[in-house]
Amino acid sequence: PAFRDVLRQRDVILVDQRGTGRASTLACPQTLEDEHWQSTAVVDPAIARDMTRACLAEIKGADPRRYTTNDYVADLEAARAALGAAQVNLVGVSYGTRVALEYLRRHPAQIRTVVLDSVVPPTLILGAEHARNLDAAIDRQFALCAADKVCHERFGSPREKLDALLARLRAQPVEVSYLDPLTNERRTDTLTAESVSSVVRLHAYAPQQFAMVPMLLASAVEGRYEVMMSQARMIEEMLGDMISVGLQLSVSCAEDAPWLRADPADNHTLLGTSFVDFVRAQCEIWPRGNVPKDFHEPVKASNPVLLLSGEFDPVTPQRYGDEVARTLPNSRHLVLRGQGHSVMQIGCTPRLVSDFIEHADAKGLDASCLDQLTYVPPFTGPHGWEP
C-alpha cells in the first residue's frame, strides 16, 4: 500500500540485506529467536550471554563481522551498478533510514531522491534513548484516554493501572488459561511483568493497536488476564518470525554497543535499563565488525530528501527527523498527527511520496491533505471506541 502510487510509474527493487530473507546466513536456532527466550534474557544478562553463544555456534560459513550497515551499503551499490541504473530513488524505514543516510553519505551522485520514514540520526547510539522515548510516547497516548470522558470513567488512569499491574506481577507472576489467538486452542502460560511490558511497548508503535491498551490494563488489574495473555502470546509468535537476531547483533555490536551506557535516570521507566544491559551482555560475546570513523557524524548532502515522522512514535520521535533535516538543505520534514512508527502507508502519504519521487521537490509538495488525519480514540469496550 505504501507504494501504490509509485508503482504506477516505477519499479520498486527490494534488496534483502545480507543476514535476512534469502540471504539469511546468520539465522539463529528458532528457540533463540522467540520473544519468550529474549524476554527472559532481558532480565538476566547471564542468559543473554548463553543465548548469544548458542546462536554463534549455529552459524556456518559466515563471518558475523561482515554484516554491518556499511557492508549492506556496498551491496546496494553493487546491485545498482548491476541493474544499470545511473541513479536510484532510495526509500528507508526505521533502521533502513540509517542505511539510506549512510548510502547518501558514500554515494550521493548515484541518488536522485531519498525518503526517510521514522528517522534514525547517524549521531544516535541506538538503544540509548529507547526507555525515555517509549515512556514519553506512552504518556501522550494515555492522555487520549484521560481526555475521553467514557474511557476515563471506565478505566481511570492507565498509567496508574500499568504501574500497579507491573508491581503485582514482579512480586508474583500469574498462570493464565486462555485461547491462543493464532490457533484458538486452549493454553496455559505465565503472565509476567516482562510480558505486559512487551505488549505495551509493541502496541505503542501503532496507535490503532494502542487504543485497546487502557482497556487491557483495567481488565488485568481486576484479575481478568486472558486478553492480556493472548496479546502477549501473539507478540511472542510474530516477533520470532520478524527479527533476524544474528544480523541485529552484527549491526548493534559494531555500531552502537561500544558507546552504549545505561542511564540511571531510566530506572523508573517501563523499559528501565534492561534493554541496554541485554545488548551489552550479548555484545560481550558477538564478534564485532568495523565502522568508518565518520559513521556517527551528521550526513550533509544537497540531494532532495523527504523525511516522515509519527507524532507518537515510541522509538524514533519527531526530534530525530528535525535533527537530520538540519544538515540536508534540500529537505522537508512532515510529521503525521497521532501516528506511530513507520507511517509511509498512512492517509495520503503514499501520494505525497509518489509526487516527491516524480518531481524531486520536497519543499514544493502540497501536504495539506495530512491535516485530515485525526487521533485514534481509545477503546471504551471490547467492540472499540464510542460512536
N, C-alpha and C positions, 0 to 999 in steps of 0.2 A: 504493500500500500504506500509506503514512503516514496517509492519510485514510480508510482503510477503515471505521473505526467512526464517524467524524464524519459520513460520507456517509449513514449510515442515518437521520439526523435532520435534517441541514442541507445547504444548498447551499454549495459551495466556489466562490468567484469568483476567477478569475485575471486580473490586470490587467497586460498587457505594459508594462513600463517603456519610456518613450519612448527610442528608440535601440536597442530589441531587438524580436524577433518581428515581428509585422505592422507595428509602429511603427518599423521598422529604417531610419530615415533617416540614421543615422550609419555605414552599412556601409562598410568599407574594401575595397580590392581584395583578392581572395581570397589572392593571394600574400603579402599583408602579415599575414593572419590565421593563417597556418600556423606551427606550432611551430618549424620549421627556420629560417625567417627570424628569428623572435623570439629563438631561442637564439643565433643569430649576433649579433644586435643587443645582446643582454645583455652580451657581452664586448667590444663596440665601440660606445661612445656615438655616434660619428660615423654609423654605420649606423642606430642608433636614431633619430637626428635626421632622416636621409634617409627612413626608413620613415614617420616621422610627417608629414613634408612631403607625401609621396606620398598618404598617407591623407587628409590635409586637402584636397588638390587634388581628390579624387574626390567630396567631399561637396557635394551640390547642394541648395539650398533649405532649409538648416537652419543655425541658429546654434549651434555647439557649446557656447557659454557657457550655454545654456538647458537643459542636461541634467544638472543636479546632483541630489543626493538631495532637496533641498527642492522642486525642480520636480516630482519624482515624487510627493512627499507631497501637493502641491497637486492633482496628477492623481488620486491615490487618493481624496482628499476630494471632488473633483468627481464621481468615479464613485459614491462612497457616496451623495451627495446625489441623483444621477440615479436610482439604484436605489430611493430612497425608504426606505432603512434608517436608522432612528433611531440604531442602534449596530451596530458590527461586532465580531466576534471576529477579531483580527488575528494572523496567523502569519508570522514572518520566519525565514529560514535564512541563516546566514553574513552576507554583505553585507546581505541582507534584514533582519537584526536592526538594522543601523544605520538603515535606512528605518523599521522598526517603532518604534524608540525615538524617532526624530525626529517621527513621526506622533503618538506618545503625548505628546511634549512640546507639540506645537502644538494637538492636538485631543483632549484627554483625555475630554471629555464624550461624544464620539462613539465611544468604545471601551469595550466590555464586558469583554473579556479579551484578554490578549496571550500568545502562545507565542513564545519566543526560543530557537532551536536553533543552537548554535555561535556564541556571543555576541561581537559587536564592540562594545566600550565606546565611547561618544562621545568619551571623553578620549584614545583611542588614535589615533596617527598611523599609518594602515595602511601596512605595509611596514617600519616602523622596527624591529620585533622579529621579522620573518619568519625571519631567519637563526638566531637563538638558539632560537626556538620549534621550528623544524624539527629542529635538532640534538638538542634535549632529547627530542623525540618519537622520533626515530630510535634514540637510545641506549636508551631504555626498551623499544622493540620488539626491538632487537638482544639485549637482556638475556634475552628469552624463549628465544633460541637457546642462549645460554650456560647457561641453567638446564635445557635439554633435553639429556639425555645423548647421544642419537643425533645430533642436529643439531650439537652441539659437536664430537663426534668426527669427523663427516664434513666439516664446513665450517669448523671453527676459529673465529676471531674475525671476525665480519662487518665490524666497524669497521676492523680491520687490512686486510682484503681490499679494502674500499672505498677506503681511503687509497692502497693500492698500485696499484689499478686506475686511479684518477684521475691519479696521478703518471705512470704509464706512458702514458696517453692524452694528457696535456698535452704530454708530450715527443714523442709520435708517434701521431696518430690512426691507426685501423686500417680498411682496406677489408674489408667483410664481405659474403659472398654468403649469402643466406638466403631463406626463403619469406615473402612478405608475409602477415601474419596476417589481412588483410581480403580479399585476392584469391587467396591461395595461389599466386601467381605468383612465380617466382624473381627476386630483385632484388639489386643490389649497391649498398650505401651505405656512408658513412663513420661509424664509431662514434667519437665524441669524448667528452671529459670532460663536456661540457655535456649530451650525450645521456644518459650514465649518471646525472648529477645529476638530470635531469628524471624518469627512471624512478624513482629512489629517492624523490624529493620527492613525485611524484604518487601513488605506491603507498602512501606514508605516510598519506595521507588515509583509506585503508580498510585496517585490519589484515588483512582477508580476502585482500587482494592483497599486502600487505607480507609475508605469511607466506612467499612464494616468494623474497624478496629475498636472504636468506643463500645459498640455493642458486644463484641467478643470479650473484651476485658470485663465489662459489667457482669456478663453471664459467668465467666470463670471465677470472679471474686465471690459470686453467690454459690459456688460449688458445682456449676454446670460446665464441665470441662470438655465435653465431647467435641464441640465445634472447634475450639482452640487446638485440641489434639489433632483433629482432622486437618486443619490448616498447616500445622507443624509437619505432619506426615507428607502432605503434598509438596511442601517446600523441600523437604529432605530428598524426595524422589526426583524432583525436577532438577535440583542443583547438581545432583550426581551426574546427570546427562549433559549439563550445560558447561561445566567448568573443566578445563584441562589443567589438572593440578601440576603436572610436570612443567608445562610452559609457564604457568603462573609463577612457579618457583624460580625458573630461569630468569624471568624478567625482574621479579621483585628482588631477588637476592643480588643481582648485579646492579640494578638501577636505583633501588630505594633503601634496602636494608642497611648498607654501610652508614647511612645518615639518619636512620630511624631510631628515635628515642621515645620512651614512654613519658608522658606528661602527667605528673601527679594531679594536676587540675582536672584530669579526665576521670579520676577515680569514682566520682559520683554520677557519671553519665551512664546511659543504658549499656553502651559498649565497653565502658571502662578502659583499662589499658590492656585488656586480654588480647585484642587483635594484634597490637604491637608486639606483645610478648610472644604470641603464637608465631608471627612472621620471623622474628629474630631467632627463635628456637629452631625453626625449620632451616633457616639460612646458616646456622652453625654447621649444618651437615651438607647442604646442597652445594655443588661446585659453582664457583662464581665467575661469570664472564667479564669481559672488559667493556667499558663505555668510554666514548670520546670525552676529552677534558671539558668541552663546551656543552655537553649534553644537557646540563641543568641551567643553561643561560637562556634568556628570552630569545625567541625567534624574531628576527627583523627581516621583513620582505615587503615588496610593493605589489605582490600578486593580489587579485581580488579574493577576498575571504568573507564568507558569511558565517557568523557564529550564532548558535542557538542554545538557550538555556531554559530550564523549567523553574518557575518561581519557588517551588517546594522541593527541588532536587536535594536528596539527603547526602549525596556524595560529591557532586561537582556543582556547588552553588553558583549563583549569578556572578559573584565577585571574581570567580576564576575566569569566566569569559571576559569580564571587564579588564582584568589584568593582561590577558593575552592580546586583546584588541589594541592596547596602548602602543604596542610596537609594530602594529600592522596598519599603516596609514590608509590603505585602500580596503578597509574592512567595515563591517556593521554588525552590531550585536543585538539580536532580538530575544526578548525574554517573554515566555509564554505564561500568561496568568494562570495560576492554580495548577500548573502541571509539574510533573516529577522528572525522572531521569529518562533520557532518550525520547525526544519529542518530535522528531522529523516527520512522523506519521500523523500528528495531531492536527485536526481542523484543516485550515487552508495552507498549512506549512508545505505539503507536497507541491502545491502550485507555486509557492514562493521559491522553493528550492529549484524547481524547473525553470522559472523565469530568471533566476540568478544565473544558473548554468548557461542558459540560452544567451543572455546579454552581457554576462560578466560584469555586472554593475550592482553591487550590494547597496550602495547609498541611494540609487535611484528606484529601488523597489517600493511599491505601494503596499505596505504591510498593515494597512488599516483593517483588513479582514480579521486580524488577530484580536481586535477589540471585541469580537463576538464571543471569545472564549469566556466561560464562566467557571466559578468554583464548583467542584463536585460536592453536593450536600452529603452530610453524614447519614448513615443508615439510622433509622429510628425503630426498626424492627426487622424481622427475618426476610421481609419482602422488599426491603430497600428504604428509600427516603420518602418523606411526606409528599403527596401530590401537589 
